[in-house]
Amino acid sequence: MASDTAGKGGLEDVVATASRICLLDGDRGTLSYCGYDIHDLARHATFEETCFLLWHGRLPTRAELGDLHTQLAEARVLPDAVLRLMRQLPPADGMDALRTLTSALGHLDPVVADRTPAGLYRTAVRLTGQIASLVAAWGRQQQGAGPVAPDPAIGHAANFLYMLLGTRPDAESVRAMDVALTLHADHELNASTFAARVAAATLTDLHSAIVAGIGALKGPLHGGANAEVMKMLIGLGEDAPAERIDRQVRDLLARKVKIPGFGHRVYHTEDPRATHLRQMSKTLGQRAGNLRWFHMSERIEQLVKAEKGLHPNVDFYSATTYYTMGIGLELYTPIFAVSRISGWTAHVLEQVANNRLIRPRADYVGPASPQAFRALDTR
Ligand SMILES: CC(C)(COP(=O)(O)OP(=O)(O)OC[C@H]1O[C@@H](n2cnc3c(N)ncnc32)[C@H](O)[C@@H]1OP(=O)(O)O)[C@@H](O)C(=O)NCCC(=O)NCCS
């Protein structure tokens, strides 16, 4: 039997499926969704167009995009029962809340068991609308404020910011959120997408597959890294002198502590998403008249690159981007999910359309078998 444990572990470089959704080249630092380069999508597409692309494999016509806007607008209105449940939850990590509330949405979905392609697609769209509303409402609850009803006249990124902040977002913030959502939408067989596909391959319901994805995304080696980046920067202090930054980063590297926001299993060069997020962090910092977080990040980037040859990943500059937009740290990883729900659902639809149970093998390295069984009082 071919063994990954005998090799590098962690299924590194193992090809687990064929997929038409996402192409990434870790040596050249390129990424495309269904053939469209991420740089073009970041510059020209909206998140809704990106969702349609991931779900259908092509860009929408104006009429199709209009239909999707309507469907998402309906989906953003959360069931009262979920809002009641949210109010009953104790203060918790945003991802824990999102996991529980997404699961609750499954209980309340009258067609949760509909696994026809049309039924799964409807649920994919509904969950994409609902998760943005859940994260926004949860964010407000952490501030002691009530949920803000979505506005059907504005797009997904604008709605998310409006429902979260309670005020009409300006065009620049909306564009920044739209680009951030587009950049995070899919990334081939990352850990959470793989988890969702493994669950979906058992022919469970879509909500269960997404809950599996949310659980995997939460970890600090995956989506949880963006909040860890900001905690690190805040820990260093907004006014940290260059020597303190250098000393602490060198110390972490010497102790072999993983610096959040750096390194990637697939990219060996610049993560193309980081290129946009670096620029966005800078632009928003300039607009806010505070470039200190950006400059601190740049210094850490240069140091980690020089000392360890590691590049920033998608999480590094998304941290200061969200921070400068006034978004609380507890929402950074949930915002990743607001976007990645599109990729998760696209992969689940693809998996189910041509399904085979995902069931790998393990190399047994335990005690020789059989061991003689000894009764409890003779051990
Ligand atoms: C993303 C990540 C999990 C990939 O892990 P991986 O492919 O298993 O890579 P490894 O852990 O085997 O690391 C390979 C080498 O790079 C180093 N390395 C990787 N990421 C590092 C980081 N963030 N900080 C410091 N060193 C790092 C490892 O220590 C190891 O060095 P060594 O060969 O001298 O021992 C890892 O880079 C990481 O933990 N990054 C920080 C968390 C993060 O930002 N996650 C979001 C990913 S999008």
The ligand as an SDF file (V2000), in Angstrom:
LIG
                    3D

 48 50  0  0  0  0  0  0  0  0999 V2000
    0.5700   26.9300    6.9470 C   0  0  0  0  0  0  0  0  0  0  0  0
    1.4070   25.8960    7.6730 C   0  0  0  0  0  0  0  0  0  0  0  0
    0.5060   25.1220    8.6330 C   0  0  0  0  0  0  0  0  0  0  0  0
    1.9850   24.9470    6.6530 C   0  0  0  0  0  0  0  0  0  0  0  0
    2.6080   23.9510    7.3690 O   0  0  0  0  0  0  0  0  0  0  0  0
    3.5170   22.8090    6.7120 P   0  0  0  0  0  0  0  0  0  0  0  0
    3.3320   22.7630    5.2510 O   0  0  0  0  0  0  0  0  0  0  0  0
    3.2220   21.5710    7.4730 O   0  0  0  0  0  0  0  0  0  0  0  0
    4.9810   23.3310    6.9450 O   0  0  0  0  0  0  0  0  0  0  0  0
    5.9500   22.8850    8.1120 P   0  0  0  0  0  0  0  0  0  0  0  0
    5.2750   23.0870    9.4290 O   0  0  0  0  0  0  0  0  0  0  0  0
    6.4380   21.5110    7.7990 O   0  0  0  0  0  0  0  0  0  0  0  0
    7.1150   23.9360    7.9670 O   0  0  0  0  0  0  0  0  0  0  0  0
    8.2420   23.8000    7.0960 C   0  0  0  0  0  0  0  0  0  0  0  0
    9.3780   24.6400    7.6620 C   0  0  0  0  0  0  0  0  0  0  0  0
    9.0000   26.0200    7.6440 O   0  0  0  0  0  0  0  0  0  0  0  0
    8.9050   26.5230    8.9850 C   0  0  0  0  0  0  0  0  0  0  0  0
    7.7080   27.3060    9.0890 N   0  0  0  0  0  0  0  0  0  0  0  0
    6.5490   27.1270    8.4140 C   0  0  0  0  0  0  0  0  0  0  0  0
    5.6700   28.0770    8.7420 N   0  0  0  0  0  0  0  0  0  0  0  0
    6.2940   28.8640    9.6230 C   0  0  0  0  0  0  0  0  0  0  0  0
    5.8980   30.0080   10.3180 C   0  0  0  0  0  0  0  0  0  0  0  0
    4.6700   30.5060   10.1390 N   0  0  0  0  0  0  0  0  0  0  0  0
    6.7610   30.5830   11.1610 N   0  0  0  0  0  0  0  0  0  0  0  0
    7.9850   30.0800   11.3240 C   0  0  0  0  0  0  0  0  0  0  0  0
    8.4360   28.9920   10.6950 N   0  0  0  0  0  0  0  0  0  0  0  0
    7.5860   28.3860    9.8550 C   0  0  0  0  0  0  0  0  0  0  0  0
    8.8380   25.2890    9.8690 C   0  0  0  0  0  0  0  0  0  0  0  0
    9.2760   25.5390   11.1700 O   0  0  0  0  0  0  0  0  0  0  0  0
    9.7120   24.3430    9.1190 C   0  0  0  0  0  0  0  0  0  0  0  0
   11.0430   24.7380    9.3190 O   0  0  0  0  0  0  0  0  0  0  0  0
   12.2080   23.6680    9.5210 P   0  0  0  0  0  0  0  0  0  0  0  0
   12.2240   22.8890    8.2400 O   0  0  0  0  0  0  0  0  0  0  0  0
   13.4090   24.5030    9.7520 O   0  0  0  0  0  0  0  0  0  0  0  0
   11.8000   22.8470   10.6950 O   0  0  0  0  0  0  0  0  0  0  0  0
    2.5510   26.5960    8.4530 C   0  0  0  0  0  0  0  0  0  0  0  0
    3.3240   27.3640    7.5510 O   0  0  0  0  0  0  0  0  0  0  0  0
    2.0600   27.4250    9.6010 C   0  0  0  0  0  0  0  0  0  0  0  0
    1.8150   26.8940   10.6750 O   0  0  0  0  0  0  0  0  0  0  0  0
    1.8870   28.7640    9.4070 N   0  0  0  0  0  0  0  0  0  0  0  0
    1.3850   29.6210   10.4490 C   0  0  0  0  0  0  0  0  0  0  0  0
   -0.1160   29.5080   10.5360 C   0  0  0  0  0  0  0  0  0  0  0  0
   -0.7910   30.1480    9.3460 C   0  0  0  0  0  0  0  0  0  0  0  0
   -0.4860   31.2730    8.9690 O   0  0  0  0  0  0  0  0  0  0  0  0
   -1.7520   29.4280    8.7920 N   0  0  0  0  0  0  0  0  0  0  0  0
   -2.5530   29.9230    7.6800 C   0  0  0  0  0  0  0  0  0  0  0  0
   -2.2090   29.2050    6.4180 C   0  0  0  0  0  0  0  0  0  0  0  0
   -3.0380   29.9320    5.0360 S   0  0  0  0  0  0  0  0  0  0  0  0
  1  2  1  0
  2  3  1  0
  2  4  1  0
  2 36  1  0
  4  5  1  0
  5  6  1  0
  6  7  2  0
  6  8  1  0
  6  9  1  0
  9 10  1  0
 10 11  2  0
 10 12  1  0
 10 13  1  0
 13 14  1  0
 14 15  1  0
 15 16  1  0
 15 30  1  0
 16 17  1  0
 17 18  1  0
 17 28  1  0
 18 19  1  0
 18 27  1  0
 19 20  2  0
 20 21  1  0
 21 22  1  0
 21 27  2  0
 22 23  1  0
 22 24  2  0
 24 25  1  0
 25 26  2  0
 26 27  1  0
 28 29  1  0
 28 30  1  0
 30 31  1  0
 31 32  1  0
 32 33  2  0
 32 34  1  0
 32 35  1  0
 36 37  1  0
 36 38  1  0
 38 39  2  0
 38 40  1  0
 40 41  1  0
 41 42  1  0
 42 43  1  0
 43 44  2  0
 43 45  1  0
 45 46  1  0
 46 47  1  0
 47 48  1  0
M  END
$$$$
